[in-house]
Amino acid sequence: MLTARRINETSEIKRKCIDDIMSRIQEEASVPEGRPVHVARFLALMAYKLFGHLILSRDLQVESKSEEGFELFTVMERVLERSNHPNIVDYVTWWRWLDLWGLRTRKLEYDVRIMMRIFSGFVKERMNERQVRGGAQKKDFLDTF
């Protein structure tokens, strides 16, 4: 699955995602009001779109075209934020049982459950597509999974 040939086949997808993000950054920068460009958000968007193309073999739309895509993007963004948020139990390990802020339990688990619900929808959709196609596979990560 991760052979040199398969990785090289994805170069067109990666180039398309990079070009899309660059055009979005240029649009954002050319606004007459001159507001700052939040580059980290665009990089997160690019990683999200690459994830969608390479793993799920679909274009995950963040715009109003797909409510599911926007929800997945915001949840993934929150999971990344919360998993990188410092917690005192990371430094004082014998307090781990307290989990004083509840970051590792309630909030993160809630977001992961939402992600899993969305991903299970993608898997069910792919299984339905496979039944319609008569068992033919796309030979991508999702079919392998």
C-alpha positions as CSV (number, residue, x, y, z in Angstrom):
1,M,0.0,0.0,0.0
2,L,2.8,2.4,0.8
3,T,5.1,1.5,-2.1
4,A,7.1,4.1,-4.0
5,R,4.9,3.6,-7.0
6,R,1.7,4.2,-5.0
7,I,3.2,7.3,-3.3
8,N,4.3,8.7,-6.7
9,E,0.8,8.2,-8.1
10,T,-0.5,10.6,-5.4
11,S,1.7,13.5,-6.6
12,E,-1.1,14.8,-8.8
13,I,-3.5,14.8,-5.9
14,K,-1.0,16.6,-3.7
15,R,-0.3,19.2,-6.4
16,K,-4.1,19.8,-6.8
17,C,-4.5,20.3,-3.1
18,I,-1.5,22.7,-2.8
19,D,-2.7,24.7,-5.8
20,D,-6.2,24.9,-4.3
21,I,-4.9,26.2,-1.0
22,M,-2.5,28.7,-2.6
23,S,-5.4,30.2,-4.6
24,R,-7.5,30.4,-1.4
25,I,-4.6,32.2,0.4
26,Q,-4.3,34.6,-2.5
27,E,-8.0,35.3,-2.5
28,E,-7.9,35.9,1.3
29,A,-4.9,38.2,0.9
30,S,-6.4,40.2,-1.9
31,V,-9.4,41.5,0.1
32,P,-9.4,45.3,0.0
33,E,-9.8,45.6,3.8
34,G,-6.3,44.1,4.2
35,R,-7.1,41.6,7.0
36,P,-4.4,39.2,8.1
37,V,-4.3,35.7,6.6
38,H,-4.5,32.8,9.1
39,V,-1.9,30.5,7.5
40,A,-2.3,27.7,10.2
41,R,-6.0,27.3,9.3
42,F,-5.1,27.0,5.6
43,L,-2.4,24.4,6.4
44,A,-5.0,22.5,8.5
45,L,-7.4,22.7,5.6
46,M,-4.8,21.4,3.2
47,A,-3.9,18.5,5.5
48,Y,-7.7,17.7,5.8
49,K,-8.2,17.7,2.0
50,L,-5.2,15.5,1.5
51,F,-6.5,13.1,4.1
52,G,-9.8,13.0,2.3
53,H,-8.2,12.3,-1.1
54,L,-5.6,9.9,0.0
55,I,-7.4,7.9,2.7
56,L,-11.1,8.1,1.8
57,S,-10.7,8.7,-2.0
58,R,-13.2,11.6,-1.9
59,D,-13.1,15.4,-1.9
60,L,-14.1,16.5,1.5
61,Q,-15.8,19.8,1.1
62,V,-15.6,22.3,4.0
63,E,-17.7,24.9,2.3
64,S,-21.5,24.8,2.4
65,K,-21.6,22.1,-0.2
66,S,-21.3,19.4,2.5
67,E,-22.5,19.7,6.0
68,E,-20.8,16.4,6.9
69,G,-17.4,17.7,5.5
70,F,-17.6,20.9,7.5
71,E,-18.5,19.0,10.7
72,L,-15.6,16.6,10.2
73,F,-13.2,19.4,9.6
74,T,-14.2,21.3,12.8
75,V,-14.2,18.1,14.9
76,M,-10.7,17.1,13.6
77,E,-9.5,20.7,14.3
78,R,-10.8,20.4,17.9
79,V,-9.3,17.0,18.4
80,L,-5.9,18.3,17.3
81,E,-6.3,21.4,19.6
82,R,-7.3,19.4,22.6
83,S,-4.8,16.6,22.2
84,N,-2.0,19.3,22.1
85,H,-3.4,21.3,24.9
86,P,-1.0,21.1,27.9
87,N,-2.4,19.4,31.0
88,I,-0.8,19.3,34.4
89,V,-1.1,15.5,34.5
90,D,1.3,15.4,31.6
91,Y,4.0,16.7,33.9
92,V,2.9,15.4,37.3
93,T,2.1,11.8,36.4
94,W,1.0,10.7,39.8
95,W,-2.0,13.1,39.5
96,R,-3.2,11.4,36.3
97,W,-6.0,9.6,38.1
98,L,-7.5,13.0,39.0
99,D,-7.6,14.4,35.4
100,L,-8.2,17.8,36.9
101,W,-9.4,19.6,33.7
102,G,-11.2,16.6,32.2
103,L,-9.4,17.3,28.9
104,R,-8.4,13.7,28.2
105,T,-11.8,12.2,29.0
106,R,-15.0,14.1,28.4
107,K,-14.2,16.6,25.6
108,L,-11.8,14.5,23.6
109,E,-13.8,11.4,23.8
110,Y,-16.9,13.3,22.7
111,D,-15.1,14.6,19.6
112,V,-13.7,11.2,18.8
113,R,-17.2,9.7,18.9
114,I,-18.4,12.3,16.4
115,M,-15.4,11.5,14.1
116,M,-16.1,7.8,14.3
117,R,-19.8,8.3,13.5
118,I,-18.8,10.3,10.4
119,F,-16.2,7.7,9.4
120,S,-18.6,4.8,9.9
121,G,-20.9,6.6,7.4
122,F,-18.1,6.8,4.9
123,V,-17.4,3.0,5.4
124,K,-21.1,2.1,5.0
125,E,-21.3,4.3,1.9
126,R,-18.3,2.5,0.4
127,M,-19.8,-0.9,1.2
128,N,-23.0,0.0,-0.5
129,E,-21.0,1.2,-3.6
130,R,-19.1,-2.1,-3.6
131,Q,-22.4,-4.0,-3.6
132,V,-23.6,-1.9,-6.5
133,R,-20.4,-2.5,-8.4
134,G,-20.5,-6.2,-7.8
135,G,-17.6,-6.5,-5.4
136,A,-15.1,-4.4,-7.4
137,Q,-12.6,-2.6,-5.3
138,K,-10.9,0.8,-5.8
139,K,-7.7,-0.5,-4.2
140,D,-7.3,2.5,-1.9
141,F,-6.8,2.7,1.8
142,L,-10.5,2.6,2.6
143,D,-11.0,-0.7,0.7
144,T,-7.9,-2.1,2.4
145,F,-9.2,-1.1,5.8
